[in-house]
């Protein structure tokens, strides 16, 4: 699934586990605009992590998702 509205406000870290909330706009990976929404989600969340001092690489994240979905 692709969240399609991912931001730091839609993630909860609780008891060492990450949960995604507010999934009302999520869609299946085979949906027409799934790649566009996934790219946007990655861009938004990596911007948040960079702003908070973490090194993240959008291309690496996309590659890992692609490999995991094979």
PDB file of N, CA, C and O in Angstrom:
ATOM      1  N   UNK A   1       0.828  -1.184   0.000  1.00  0.00           N
ATOM      2  CA  UNK A   1       0.000   0.000   0.000  1.00  0.00           C
ATOM      3  C   UNK A   1       0.870   1.244   0.000  1.00  0.00           C
ATOM      4  O   UNK A   1       2.007   1.231   0.471  1.00  0.00           O
ATOM      5  N   UNK A   2       0.319   2.301  -0.531  1.00  0.00           N
ATOM      6  CA  UNK A   2       0.956   3.613  -0.518  1.00  0.00           C
ATOM      7  C   UNK A   2       0.081   4.520   0.343  1.00  0.00           C
ATOM      8  O   UNK A   2      -1.131   4.589   0.141  1.00  0.00           O
ATOM      9  N   UNK A   3       0.685   5.205   1.289  1.00  0.00           N
ATOM     10  CA  UNK A   3      -0.072   6.042   2.222  1.00  0.00           C
ATOM     11  C   UNK A   3      -0.784   7.170   1.480  1.00  0.00           C
ATOM     12  O   UNK A   3      -1.971   7.408   1.704  1.00  0.00           O
ATOM     13  N   UNK A   4      -0.076   7.854   0.612  1.00  0.00           N
ATOM     14  CA  UNK A   4      -0.594   8.943  -0.232  1.00  0.00           C
ATOM     15  C   UNK A   4      -0.837  10.248   0.509  1.00  0.00           C
ATOM     16  O   UNK A   4      -1.333  11.207  -0.083  1.00  0.00           O
ATOM     17  N   UNK A   5      -0.496  10.304   1.793  1.00  0.00           N
ATOM     18  CA  UNK A   5      -0.575  11.554   2.562  1.00  0.00           C
ATOM     19  C   UNK A   5       0.386  11.481   3.742  1.00  0.00           C
ATOM     20  O   UNK A   5       0.071  11.961   4.831  1.00  0.00           O
ATOM     21  N   UNK A   6       1.548  10.885   3.533  1.00  0.00           N
ATOM     22  CA  UNK A   6       2.480  10.622   4.619  1.00  0.00           C
ATOM     23  C   UNK A   6       3.195  11.884   5.070  1.00  0.00           C
ATOM     24  O   UNK A   6       3.675  12.670   4.254  1.00  0.00           O
ATOM     25  N   UNK A   7       3.257  12.063   6.368  1.00  0.00           N
ATOM     26  CA  UNK A   7       4.047  13.123   6.983  1.00  0.00           C
ATOM     27  C   UNK A   7       4.417  12.653   8.380  1.00  0.00           C
ATOM     28  O   UNK A   7       3.993  11.583   8.818  1.00  0.00           O
ATOM     29  N   UNK A   8       5.202  13.451   9.072  1.00  0.00           N
ATOM     30  CA  UNK A   8       5.595  13.098  10.435  1.00  0.00           C
ATOM     31  C   UNK A   8       4.381  12.998  11.362  1.00  0.00           C
ATOM     32  O   UNK A   8       4.453  12.347  12.405  1.00  0.00           O
ATOM     33  N   UNK A   9       3.294  13.623  11.000  1.00  0.00           N
ATOM     34  CA  UNK A   9       2.085  13.600  11.830  1.00  0.00           C
ATOM     35  C   UNK A   9       1.288  12.302  11.675  1.00  0.00           C
ATOM     36  O   UNK A   9       0.364  12.045  12.446  1.00  0.00           O
ATOM     37  N   UNK A  10       1.639  11.497  10.692  1.00  0.00           N
ATOM     38  CA  UNK A  10       0.925  10.242  10.433  1.00  0.00           C
ATOM     39  C   UNK A  10       1.732   9.018  10.846  1.00  0.00           C
ATOM     40  O   UNK A  10       1.431   7.894  10.443  1.00  0.00           O
ATOM     41  N   UNK A  11       2.764   9.256  11.658  1.00  0.00           N
ATOM     42  CA  UNK A  11       3.585   8.154  12.152  1.00  0.00           C
ATOM     43  C   UNK A  11       3.648   8.233  13.670  1.00  0.00           C
ATOM     44  O   UNK A  11       3.837   9.307  14.241  1.00  0.00           O
ATOM     45  N   UNK A  12       3.490   7.088  14.314  1.00  0.00           N
ATOM     46  CA  UNK A  12       3.585   7.015  15.770  1.00  0.00           C
ATOM     47  C   UNK A  12       4.590   5.930  16.117  1.00  0.00           C
ATOM     48  O   UNK A  12       4.485   4.797  15.646  1.00  0.00           O
ATOM     49  N   UNK A  13       5.558   6.282  16.939  1.00  0.00           N
ATOM     50  CA  UNK A  13       6.525   5.311  17.429  1.00  0.00           C
ATOM     51  C   UNK A  13       6.135   4.975  18.854  1.00  0.00           C
ATOM     52  O   UNK A  13       6.195   5.827  19.740  1.00  0.00           O
ATOM     53  N   UNK A  14       5.736   3.731  19.074  1.00  0.00           N
ATOM     54  CA  UNK A  14       5.218   3.314  20.367  1.00  0.00           C
ATOM     55  C   UNK A  14       5.753   1.931  20.710  1.00  0.00           C
ATOM     56  O   UNK A  14       5.627   0.991  19.926  1.00  0.00           O
ATOM     57  N   UNK A  15       6.351   1.820  21.888  1.00  0.00           N
ATOM     58  CA  UNK A  15       6.921   0.550  22.361  1.00  0.00           C
ATOM     59  C   UNK A  15       7.835  -0.085  21.314  1.00  0.00           C
ATOM     60  O   UNK A  15       7.740  -1.274  21.008  1.00  0.00           O
ATOM     61  N   UNK A  16       8.730   0.761  20.775  1.00  0.00           N
ATOM     62  CA  UNK A  16       9.757   0.341  19.815  1.00  0.00           C
ATOM     63  C   UNK A  16       9.186  -0.149  18.483  1.00  0.00           C
ATOM     64  O   UNK A  16       9.857  -0.875  17.749  1.00  0.00           O
ATOM     65  N   UNK A  17       7.960   0.243  18.175  1.00  0.00           N
ATOM     66  CA  UNK A  17       7.347  -0.119  16.891  1.00  0.00           C
ATOM     67  C   UNK A  17       6.821   1.143  16.218  1.00  0.00           C
ATOM     68  O   UNK A  17       6.364   2.072  16.883  1.00  0.00           O
ATOM     69  N   UNK A  18       6.892   1.163  14.900  1.00  0.00           N
ATOM     70  CA  UNK A  18       6.394   2.287  14.117  1.00  0.00           C
ATOM     71  C   UNK A  18       5.017   1.945  13.571  1.00  0.00           C
ATOM     72  O   UNK A  18       4.812   0.888  12.973  1.00  0.00           O
ATOM     73  N   UNK A  19       4.080   2.856  13.786  1.00  0.00           N
ATOM     74  CA  UNK A  19       2.720   2.686  13.293  1.00  0.00           C
ATOM     75  C   UNK A  19       2.382   3.846  12.370  1.00  0.00           C
ATOM     76  O   UNK A  19       2.748   4.992  12.632  1.00  0.00           O
ATOM     77  N   UNK A  20       1.683   3.536  11.292  1.00  0.00           N
ATOM     78  CA  UNK A  20       1.203   4.557  10.371  1.00  0.00           C
ATOM     79  C   UNK A  20      -0.293   4.725  10.607  1.00  0.00           C
ATOM     80  O   UNK A  20      -1.037   3.748  10.683  1.00  0.00           O
ATOM     81  N   UNK A  21      -0.719   5.973  10.720  1.00  0.00           N
ATOM     82  CA  UNK A  21      -2.130   6.260  10.971  1.00  0.00           C
ATOM     83  C   UNK A  21      -2.682   7.123   9.848  1.00  0.00           C
ATOM     84  O   UNK A  21      -1.956   7.532   8.943  1.00  0.00           O
ATOM     85  N   UNK A  22      -3.978   7.390   9.923  1.00  0.00           N
ATOM     86  CA  UNK A  22      -4.662   8.240   8.946  1.00  0.00           C
ATOM     87  C   UNK A  22      -4.488   7.673   7.536  1.00  0.00           C
ATOM     88  O   UNK A  22      -3.990   8.342   6.630  1.00  0.00           O
ATOM     89  N   UNK A  23      -4.908   6.443   7.386  1.00  0.00           N
ATOM     90  CA  UNK A  23      -4.718   5.724   6.128  1.00  0.00           C
ATOM     91  C   UNK A  23      -5.903   5.893   5.172  1.00  0.00           C
ATOM     92  O   UNK A  23      -6.017   5.143   4.203  1.00  0.00           O
ATOM     93  N   UNK A  24      -6.769   6.843   5.423  1.00  0.00           N
ATOM     94  CA  UNK A  24      -7.964   7.023   4.615  1.00  0.00           C
ATOM     95  C   UNK A  24      -7.703   7.291   3.142  1.00  0.00           C
ATOM     96  O   UNK A  24      -8.534   6.957   2.297  1.00  0.00           O
ATOM     97  N   UNK A  25      -6.567   7.885   2.825  1.00  0.00           N
ATOM     98  CA  UNK A  25      -6.258   8.189   1.421  1.00  0.00           C
ATOM     99  C   UNK A  25      -5.334   7.149   0.793  1.00  0.00           C
ATOM    100  O   UNK A  25      -4.957   7.278  -0.372  1.00  0.00           O
ATOM    101  N   UNK A  26      -4.971   6.127   1.550  1.00  0.00           N
ATOM    102  CA  UNK A  26      -4.032   5.136   1.022  1.00  0.00           C
ATOM    103  C   UNK A  26      -4.628   4.392  -0.168  1.00  0.00           C
ATOM    104  O   UNK A  26      -5.844   4.317  -0.340  1.00  0.00           O
ATOM    105  N   UNK A  27      -3.731   3.847  -0.979  1.00  0.00           N
ATOM    106  CA  UNK A  27      -4.179   3.130  -2.168  1.00  0.00           C
ATOM    107  C   UNK A  27      -3.228   1.982  -2.457  1.00  0.00           C
ATOM    108  O   UNK A  27      -2.097   1.962  -1.972  1.00  0.00           O
ATOM    109  N   UNK A  28      -3.686   1.046  -3.236  1.00  0.00           N
ATOM    110  CA  UNK A  28      -2.879  -0.105  -3.605  1.00  0.00           C
ATOM    111  C   UNK A  28      -1.744   0.263  -4.534  1.00  0.00           C
ATOM    112  O   UNK A  28      -1.814   1.264  -5.246  1.00  0.00           O
ATOM    113  N   UNK A  29      -0.710  -0.534  -4.528  1.00  0.00           N
ATOM    114  CA  UNK A  29       0.467  -0.247  -5.348  1.00  0.00           C
ATOM    115  C   UNK A  29       0.207  -0.358  -6.849  1.00  0.00           C
ATOM    116  O   UNK A  29       0.979   0.167  -7.651  1.00  0.00           O
ATOM    117  N   UNK A  30      -0.856  -1.027  -7.226  1.00  0.00           N
ATOM    118  CA  UNK A  30      -1.183  -1.187  -8.648  1.00  0.00           C
ATOM    119  C   UNK A  30      -2.081  -0.055  -9.169  1.00  0.00           C
ATOM    120  O   UNK A  30      -2.376   0.003 -10.362  1.00  0.00           O
ATOM    121  N   UNK A  31      -2.507   0.830  -8.286  1.00  0.00           N
ATOM    122  CA  UNK A  31      -3.370   1.944  -8.665  1.00  0.00           C
ATOM    123  C   UNK A  31      -2.615   2.905  -9.595  1.00  0.00           C
ATOM    124  O   UNK A  31      -1.398   3.058  -9.488  1.00  0.00           O
ATOM    125  N   UNK A  32      -3.338   3.533 -10.485  1.00  0.00           N
ATOM    126  CA  UNK A  32      -2.767   4.393 -11.526  1.00  0.00           C
ATOM    127  C   UNK A  32      -1.725   5.381 -10.994  1.00  0.00           C
ATOM    128  O   UNK A  32      -0.634   5.466 -11.558  1.00  0.00           O
ATOM    129  N   UNK A  33      -2.022   6.119  -9.941  1.00  0.00           N
ATOM    130  CA  UNK A  33      -1.122   7.166  -9.452  1.00  0.00           C
ATOM    131  C   UNK A  33      -0.275   6.746  -8.259  1.00  0.00           C
ATOM    132  O   UNK A  33       0.285   7.601  -7.574  1.00  0.00           O
ATOM    133  N   UNK A  34      -0.171   5.458  -7.999  1.00  0.00           N
ATOM    134  CA  UNK A  34       0.552   4.988  -6.813  1.00  0.00           C
ATOM    135  C   UNK A  34       2.005   5.470  -6.795  1.00  0.00           C
ATOM    136  O   UNK A  34       2.485   5.929  -5.758  1.00  0.00           O
ATOM    137  N   UNK A  35       2.700   5.375  -7.909  1.00  0.00           N
ATOM    138  CA  UNK A  35       4.110   5.790  -7.943  1.00  0.00           C
ATOM    139  C   UNK A  35       4.247   7.276  -7.653  1.00  0.00           C
ATOM    140  O   UNK A  35       5.159   7.681  -6.931  1.00  0.00           O
ATOM    141  N   UNK A  36       3.362   8.088  -8.201  1.00  0.00           N
ATOM    142  CA  UNK A  36       3.411   9.529  -7.955  1.00  0.00           C
ATOM    143  C   UNK A  36       3.232   9.830  -6.467  1.00  0.00           C
ATOM    144  O   UNK A  36       3.963  10.640  -5.898  1.00  0.00           O
ATOM    145  N   UNK A  37       2.257   9.173  -5.844  1.00  0.00           N
ATOM    146  CA  UNK A  37       2.018   9.395  -4.416  1.00  0.00           C
ATOM    147  C   UNK A  37       3.162   8.858  -3.568  1.00  0.00           C
ATOM    148  O   UNK A  37       3.538   9.485  -2.578  1.00  0.00           O
ATOM    149  N   UNK A  38       3.723   7.707  -3.937  1.00  0.00           N
ATOM    150  CA  UNK A  38       4.855   7.156  -3.198  1.00  0.00           C
ATOM    151  C   UNK A  38       6.039   8.105  -3.272  1.00  0.00           C
ATOM    152  O   UNK A  38       6.681   8.369  -2.256  1.00  0.00           O
ATOM    153  N   UNK A  39       6.338   8.621  -4.457  1.00  0.00           N
ATOM    154  CA  UNK A  39       7.439   9.576  -4.603  1.00  0.00           C
ATOM    155  C   UNK A  39       7.211  10.805  -3.737  1.00  0.00           C
ATOM    156  O   UNK A  39       8.144  11.301  -3.106  1.00  0.00           O
ATOM    157  N   UNK A  40       5.982  11.299  -3.702  1.00  0.00           N
ATOM    158  CA  UNK A  40       5.665  12.465  -2.874  1.00  0.00           C
ATOM    159  C   UNK A  40       5.821  12.142  -1.388  1.00  0.00           C
ATOM    160  O   UNK A  40       6.389  12.934  -0.636  1.00  0.00           O
ATOM    161  N   UNK A  41       5.321  10.986  -0.966  1.00  0.00           N
ATOM    162  CA  UNK A  41       5.462  10.575   0.434  1.00  0.00           C
ATOM    163  C   UNK A  41       6.931  10.506   0.841  1.00  0.00           C
ATOM    164  O   UNK A  41       7.306  10.984   1.912  1.00  0.00           O
ATOM    165  N   UNK A  42       7.756   9.912  -0.011  1.00  0.00           N
ATOM    166  CA  UNK A  42       9.185   9.790   0.286  1.00  0.00           C
ATOM    167  C   UNK A  42       9.826  11.161   0.375  1.00  0.00           C
ATOM    168  O   UNK A  42      10.613  11.418   1.286  1.00  0.00           O
ATOM    169  N   UNK A  43       9.503  12.042  -0.554  1.00  0.00           N
ATOM    170  CA  UNK A  43      10.069  13.395  -0.548  1.00  0.00           C
ATOM    171  C   UNK A  43       9.705  14.136   0.743  1.00  0.00           C
ATOM    172  O   UNK A  43      10.565  14.772   1.353  1.00  0.00           O
ATOM    173  N   UNK A  44       8.460  14.060   1.155  1.00  0.00           N
ATOM    174  CA  UNK A  44       8.001  14.760   2.366  1.00  0.00           C
ATOM    175  C   UNK A  44       8.682  14.208   3.610  1.00  0.00           C
ATOM    176  O   UNK A  44       9.153  14.976   4.449  1.00  0.00           O
ATOM    177  N   UNK A  45       8.737  12.899   3.736  1.00  0.00           N
ATOM    178  CA  UNK A  45       9.266  12.314   4.961  1.00  0.00           C
ATOM    179  C   UNK A  45      10.783  12.439   5.039  1.00  0.00           C
ATOM    180  O   UNK A  45      11.327  12.613   6.129  1.00  0.00           O
ATOM    181  N   UNK A  46      11.482  12.354   3.896  1.00  0.00           N
ATOM    182  CA  UNK A  46      12.931  12.541   3.941  1.00  0.00           C
ATOM    183  C   UNK A  46      13.283  13.991   4.268  1.00  0.00           C
ATOM    184  O   UNK A  46      14.284  14.248   4.937  1.00  0.00           O
ATOM    185  N   UNK A  47      12.482  14.923   3.810  1.00  0.00           N
ATOM    186  CA  UNK A  47      12.694  16.334   4.163  1.00  0.00           C
ATOM    187  C   UNK A  47      12.581  16.514   5.678  1.00  0.00           C
ATOM    188  O   UNK A  47      13.388  17.224   6.278  1.00  0.00           O
ATOM    189  N   UNK A  48      11.594  15.880   6.294  1.00  0.00           N
ATOM    190  CA  UNK A  48      11.422  15.948   7.737  1.00  0.00           C
ATOM    191  C   UNK A  48      12.645  15.371   8.459  1.00  0.00           C
ATOM    192  O   UNK A  48      13.163  15.984   9.393  1.00  0.00           O
ATOM    193  N   UNK A  49      13.104  14.196   8.026  1.00  0.00           N
ATOM    194  CA  UNK A  49      14.248  13.570   8.689  1.00  0.00           C
ATOM    195  C   UNK A  49      15.515  14.402   8.518  1.00  0.00           C
ATOM    196  O   UNK A  49      16.286  14.556   9.465  1.00  0.00           O
ATOM    197  N   UNK A  50      15.737  14.940   7.320  1.00  0.00           N
ATOM    198  CA  UNK A  50      16.909  15.795   7.098  1.00  0.00           C
ATOM    199  C   UNK A  50      16.857  17.026   7.996  1.00  0.00           C
ATOM    200  O   UNK A  50      17.863  17.423   8.582  1.00  0.00           O
ATOM    201  N   UNK A  51      15.680  17.619   8.096  1.00  0.00           N
ATOM    202  CA  UNK A  51      15.507  18.808   8.934  1.00  0.00           C
ATOM    203  C   UNK A  51      15.854  18.499  10.394  1.00  0.00           C
ATOM    204  O   UNK A  51      16.260  19.389  11.141  1.00  0.00           O
ATOM    205  N   UNK A  52      15.694  17.245  10.789  1.00  0.00           N
ATOM    206  CA  UNK A  52      15.987  16.835  12.158  1.00  0.00           C
ATOM    207  C   UNK A  52      17.350  16.164  12.301  1.00  0.00           C
ATOM    208  O   UNK A  52      17.606  15.464  13.281  1.00  0.00           O
ATOM    209  N   UNK A  53      18.224  16.382  11.313  1.00  0.00           N
ATOM    210  CA  UNK A  53      19.617  15.986  11.425  1.00  0.00           C
ATOM    211  C   UNK A  53      19.972  14.577  11.000  1.00  0.00           C
ATOM    212  O   UNK A  53      21.090  14.127  11.249  1.00  0.00           O
ATOM    213  N   UNK A  54      19.055  13.873  10.367  1.00  0.00           N
ATOM    214  CA  UNK A  54      19.346  12.511   9.918  1.00  0.00           C
ATOM    215  C   UNK A  54      19.749  12.522   8.448  1.00  0.00           C
ATOM    216  O   UNK A  54      19.236  13.313   7.657  1.00  0.00           O
ATOM    217  N   UNK A  55      20.666  11.640   8.100  1.00  0.00           N
ATOM    218  CA  UNK A  55      21.068  11.505   6.707  1.00  0.00           C
ATOM    219  C   UNK A  55      20.161  10.483   6.048  1.00  0.00           C
ATOM    220  O   UNK A  55      20.137   9.319   6.448  1.00  0.00           O
ATOM    221  N   UNK A  56      19.432  10.903   5.063  1.00  0.00           N
ATOM    222  CA  UNK A  56      18.544  10.016   4.317  1.00  0.00           C
ATOM    223  C   UNK A  56      18.752  10.268   2.831  1.00  0.00           C
ATOM    224  O   UNK A  56      19.084  11.378   2.415  1.00  0.00           O
ATOM    225  N   UNK A  57      18.553   9.231   2.046  1.00  0.00           N
ATOM    226  CA  UNK A  57      18.773   9.304   0.610  1.00  0.00           C
ATOM    227  C   UNK A  57      17.503   8.816  -0.092  1.00  0.00           C
ATOM    228  O   UNK A  57      17.159   7.636  -0.022  1.00  0.00           O
ATOM    229  N   UNK A  58      16.820   9.728  -0.762  1.00  0.00           N
ATOM    230  CA  UNK A  58      15.570   9.371  -1.456  1.00  0.00           C
ATOM    231  C   UNK A  58      15.782   8.229  -2.447  1.00  0.00           C
ATOM    232  O   UNK A  58      14.973   7.303  -2.507  1.00  0.00           O
ATOM    233  N   UNK A  59      16.846   8.287  -3.212  1.00  0.00           N
ATOM    234  CA  UNK A  59      17.103   7.245  -4.216  1.00  0.00           C
ATOM    235  C   UNK A  59      17.297   5.885  -3.561  1.00  0.00           C
ATOM    236  O   UNK A  59      16.796   4.877  -4.061  1.00  0.00           O
ATOM    237  N   UNK A  60      18.015   5.849  -2.453  1.00  0.00           N
ATOM    238  CA  UNK A  60      18.235   4.586  -1.755  1.00  0.00           C
ATOM    239  C   UNK A  60      16.922   4.027  -1.212  1.00  0.00           C
ATOM    240  O   UNK A  60      16.670   2.826  -1.305  1.00  0.00           O
ATOM    241  N   UNK A  61      16.097   4.888  -0.653  1.00  0.00           N
ATOM    242  CA  UNK A  61      14.804   4.453  -0.122  1.00  0.00           C
ATOM    243  C   UNK A  61      13.944   3.871  -1.247  1.00  0.00           C
ATOM    244  O   UNK A  61      13.340   2.811  -1.086  1.00  0.00           O
ATOM    245  N   UNK A  62      13.893   4.561  -2.377  1.00  0.00           N
ATOM    246  CA  UNK A  62      13.114   4.064  -3.516  1.00  0.00           C
ATOM    247  C   UNK A  62      13.641   2.718  -3.988  1.00  0.00           C
ATOM    248  O   UNK A  62      12.856   1.827  -4.315  1.00  0.00           O
ATOM    249  N   UNK A  63      14.962   2.557  -4.029  1.00  0.00           N
ATOM    250  CA  UNK A  63      15.556   1.300  -4.457  1.00  0.00           C
ATOM    251  C   UNK A  63      15.205   0.180  -3.488  1.00  0.00           C
ATOM    252  O   UNK A  63      14.879  -0.928  -3.915  1.00  0.00           O
ATOM    253  N   UNK A  64      15.266   0.452  -2.194  1.00  0.00           N
ATOM    254  CA  UNK A  64      14.936  -0.566  -1.195  1.00  0.00           C
ATOM    255  C   UNK A  64      13.473  -0.984  -1.282  1.00  0.00           C
ATOM    256  O   UNK A  64      13.148  -2.162  -1.135  1.00  0.00           O
ATOM    257  N   UNK A  65      12.599  -0.020  -1.521  1.00  0.00           N
ATOM    258  CA  UNK A  65      11.166  -0.356  -1.687  1.00  0.00           C
ATOM    259  C   UNK A  65      10.970  -1.207  -2.926  1.00  0.00           C
ATOM    260  O   UNK A  65      10.227  -2.188  -2.900  1.00  0.00           O
ATOM    261  N   UNK A  66      11.636  -0.835  -4.011  1.00  0.00           N
ATOM    262  CA  UNK A  66      11.527  -1.597  -5.258  1.00  0.00           C
ATOM    263  C   UNK A  66      12.001  -3.038  -5.059  1.00  0.00           C
ATOM    264  O   UNK A  66      11.342  -3.978  -5.503  1.00  0.00           O
ATOM    265  N   UNK A  67      13.143  -3.207  -4.392  1.00  0.00           N
ATOM    266  CA  UNK A  67      13.679  -4.547  -4.152  1.00  0.00           C
ATOM    267  C   UNK A  67      12.764  -5.364  -3.238  1.00  0.00           C
ATOM    268  O   UNK A  67      12.598  -6.567  -3.440  1.00  0.00           O
ATOM    269  N   UNK A  68      12.176  -4.715  -2.240  1.00  0.00           N
ATOM    270  CA  UNK A  68      11.313  -5.412  -1.290  1.00  0.00           C
ATOM    271  C   UNK A  68      10.007  -5.856  -1.942  1.00  0.00           C
ATOM    272  O   UNK A  68       9.376  -6.809  -1.484  1.00  0.00           O
ATOM    273  N   UNK A  69       9.603  -5.172  -3.002  1.00  0.00           N
ATOM    274  CA  UNK A  69       8.324  -5.494  -3.629  1.00  0.00           C
ATOM    275  C   UNK A  69       8.448  -6.543  -4.733  1.00  0.00           C
ATOM    276  O   UNK A  69       7.443  -6.936  -5.326  1.00  0.00           O
ATOM    277  N   UNK A  70       9.649  -6.991  -5.009  1.00  0.00           N
ATOM    278  CA  UNK A  70       9.843  -8.002  -6.064  1.00  0.00           C
ATOM    279  C   UNK A  70       9.415  -9.379  -5.619  1.00  0.00           C
ATOM    280  O   UNK A  70       9.514 -10.335  -6.388  1.00  0.00           O
TER     281      UNK A  70
END
